[in-house]
């Protein structure tokens, strides 16, 4: 460590601006913030299917006799 870092005091991470917080109350708030901090990145959500590119491409309509009837059937 440098001599400059040892001689300068570290700034507090939390400071009570108003009110009379007891050391126990400050410790409870610090423990809460420490518990909320996550060490691993959040899980990726899968992309929704309704916005997929393959749904934007239109399929060809069936031709020939009965084509209009088979156009409504699922493929």
Backbone as CSV, one residue per row, in Angstrom:
resi,resn,N_x,N_y,N_z,CA_x,CA_y,CA_z,C_x,C_y,C_z
1,UNK,0.827,-1.181,0.000,0.000,0.000,0.000,0.872,1.244,0.000
2,UNK,0.349,2.284,-0.579,1.056,3.553,-0.585,0.923,4.236,0.771
3,UNK,1.837,5.142,1.003,1.753,5.929,2.230,0.576,6.900,2.175
4,UNK,0.203,7.331,0.960,-0.896,8.291,0.836,-2.237,7.659,1.180
5,UNK,-2.425,6.392,0.837,-3.699,5.747,1.147,-3.824,5.417,2.622
6,UNK,-2.698,5.183,3.292,-2.739,4.893,4.713,-2.979,6.137,5.541
7,UNK,-2.532,7.286,5.069,-2.649,8.509,5.866,-4.018,9.173,5.706
8,UNK,-4.688,8.965,4.556,-5.998,9.591,4.359,-7.091,8.653,4.863
9,UNK,-8.014,9.179,5.670,-9.093,8.314,6.155,-10.078,8.000,5.024
10,UNK,-10.652,6.835,5.082,-11.615,6.418,4.063,-12.950,7.108,4.311
11,UNK,-13.619,7.489,3.235,-14.938,8.109,3.365,-15.952,7.054,3.755
12,UNK,-16.886,7.386,4.609,-17.904,6.399,4.980,-18.865,6.151,3.818
13,UNK,-19.313,4.921,3.696,-20.251,4.580,2.634,-21.656,5.056,2.948
14,UNK,-21.973,5.196,4.225,-23.305,5.587,4.651,-23.166,6.655,5.721
15,UNK,-23.974,7.705,5.581,-23.917,8.785,6.559,-25.337,9.157,6.948
16,UNK,-25.609,9.275,8.233,-26.915,9.668,8.730,-26.954,11.190,8.732
17,UNK,-27.881,11.753,7.933,-27.957,13.202,7.807,-28.852,13.795,8.881
18,UNK,-29.989,13.164,9.131,-30.917,13.661,10.140,-31.339,12.523,11.054
19,UNK,-31.742,12.882,12.235,-32.240,11.880,13.171,-31.128,11.302,14.014
20,UNK,-31.517,10.529,14.967,-30.567,9.876,15.857,-30.631,8.381,15.638
21,UNK,-29.807,7.898,14.748,-29.776,6.466,14.463,-28.796,5.800,15.421
22,UNK,-29.242,4.730,16.010,-28.364,3.969,16.887,-27.431,3.123,16.040
23,UNK,-26.341,2.689,16.596,-25.442,1.822,15.819,-26.122,0.537,15.342
24,UNK,-27.093,0.034,16.100,-27.809,-1.172,15.689,-28.682,-0.898,14.458
25,UNK,-29.317,0.277,14.434,-30.147,0.631,13.283,-29.310,0.817,12.024
26,UNK,-28.174,1.447,12.169,-27.285,1.632,11.017,-26.770,0.267,10.544
27,UNK,-26.456,-0.618,11.472,-25.994,-1.953,11.091,-27.091,-2.720,10.368
28,UNK,-28.344,-2.531,10.774,-29.450,-3.207,10.097,-29.601,-2.711,8.666
29,UNK,-29.453,-1.420,8.451,-29.562,-0.865,7.099,-28.402,-1.344,6.228
30,UNK,-27.215,-1.365,6.778,-26.048,-1.836,6.025,-26.206,-3.317,5.682
31,UNK,-26.711,-4.109,6.624,-26.929,-5.533,6.350,-27.978,-5.723,5.258
32,UNK,-28.993,-4.887,5.247,-30.020,-4.971,4.211,-29.439,-4.671,2.838
33,UNK,-28.639,-3.614,2.730,-28.022,-3.286,1.444,-27.043,-4.365,1.008
34,UNK,-26.326,-4.948,1.934,-25.380,-6.009,1.586,-26.115,-7.255,1.100
35,UNK,-27.288,-7.527,1.681,-28.056,-8.695,1.247,-28.678,-8.483,-0.125
36,UNK,-29.011,-7.257,-0.457,-29.621,-6.974,-1.757,-28.613,-7.034,-2.897
37,UNK,-27.349,-6.847,-2.597,-26.325,-6.870,-3.632,-26.147,-8.288,-4.144
38,UNK,-26.218,-8.460,-5.436,-26.098,-9.781,-6.046,-24.702,-9.936,-6.616
39,UNK,-24.119,-11.107,-6.452,-22.773,-11.350,-6.964,-22.796,-11.942,-8.367
40,UNK,-23.915,-12.517,-8.784,-23.991,-13.108,-10.113,-24.938,-12.289,-10.988
41,UNK,-24.698,-12.265,-12.296,-25.577,-11.486,-13.173,-26.970,-12.106,-13.239
42,UNK,-27.970,-11.299,-13.532,-29.328,-11.859,-13.621,-29.445,-12.809,-14.810
43,UNK,-30.320,-13.781,-14.679,-30.504,-14.780,-15.738,-31.151,-14.130,-16.960
44,UNK,-30.707,-14.570,-18.141,-31.289,-14.042,-19.381,-32.637,-14.667,-19.626
45,UNK,-33.580,-13.837,-19.992,-34.901,-14.338,-20.333,-34.901,-14.764,-21.792
46,UNK,-35.600,-15.843,-22.116,-35.679,-16.245,-23.524,-36.482,-15.212,-24.323
47,UNK,-36.122,-15.069,-25.569,-36.817,-14.123,-26.437,-38.245,-14.601,-26.684
48,UNK,-39.201,-13.702,-26.690,-40.579,-14.134,-26.935,-40.746,-14.633,-28.370
49,UNK,-41.574,-15.645,-28.517,-41.753,-16.280,-29.828,-42.564,-15.383,-30.757
50,UNK,-43.472,-14.579,-30.211,-44.340,-13.780,-31.076,-43.563,-12.752,-31.881
51,UNK,-42.367,-12.376,-31.474,-41.577,-11.401,-32.214,-40.481,-12.027,-33.051
52,UNK,-40.499,-13.340,-33.211,-39.456,-14.022,-33.966,-39.544,-13.673,-35.452
53,UNK,-38.389,-13.684,-36.104,-38.333,-13.317,-37.522,-39.069,-14.311,-38.415
54,UNK,-39.092,-15.589,-38.042,-39.731,-16.567,-38.916,-41.245,-16.362,-38.982
55,UNK,-41.809,-15.648,-38.027,-43.251,-15.391,-38.072,-43.598,-14.244,-39.023
56,UNK,-42.618,-13.456,-39.407,-42.866,-12.323,-40.309,-42.906,-12.747,-41.772
57,UNK,-42.344,-13.889,-42.071,-42.301,-14.377,-43.445,-43.620,-15.079,-43.742
58,UNK,-44.272,-14.660,-44.790,-45.569,-15.233,-45.138,-45.377,-16.431,-46.057
59,UNK,-46.113,-17.487,-45.773,-46.033,-18.674,-46.603,-46.926,-18.507,-47.830
60,UNK,-46.592,-19.238,-48.888,-47.375,-19.172,-50.123,-48.739,-19.812,-49.903
61,UNK,-49.757,-19.228,-50.513,-51.102,-19.776,-50.423,-51.220,-21.001,-51.335
62,UNK,-52.002,-21.999,-50.930,-52.142,-23.196,-51.768,-52.904,-22.879,-53.056
63,UNK,-52.523,-23.554,-54.142,-53.155,-23.358,-55.449,-53.997,-24.568,-55.809
64,UNK,-54.850,-24.385,-56.766,-55.609,-25.507,-57.310,-56.962,-25.674,-56.640
65,UNK,-57.672,-26.730,-57.068,-58.997,-26.985,-56.511,-58.910,-27.274,-55.008
66,UNK,-59.772,-26.652,-54.243,-59.782,-26.833,-52.791,-58.713,-26.045,-52.066
67,UNK,-58.012,-25.193,-52.785,-56.943,-24.406,-52.161,-57.464,-23.437,-51.130
68,UNK,-58.639,-22.840,-51.418,-59.204,-21.888,-50.462,-59.614,-22.599,-49.179
69,UNK,-60.035,-23.862,-49.301,-60.442,-24.622,-48.122,-59.233,-25.020,-47.277
70,UNK,-58.151,-25.421,-47.916,-56.964,-25.849,-47.177,-56.142,-24.669,-46.669
71,UNK,-56.480,-23.446,-47.096,-55.703,-22.293,-46.609,-55.966,-22.005,-45.144
72,UNK,-57.094,-22.445,-44.609,-57.406,-22.198,-43.224,-56.954,-23.307,-42.307
73,UNK,-56.488,-24.421,-42.859,-56.074,-25.537,-42.043,-54.669,-25.293,-41.477
74,UNK,-54.411,-25.758,-40.269,-53.053,-25.601,-39.730,-52.055,-26.457,-40.478
75,UNK,-50.844,-25.994,-40.523,-49.793,-26.737,-41.247,-48.946,-27.494,-40.312
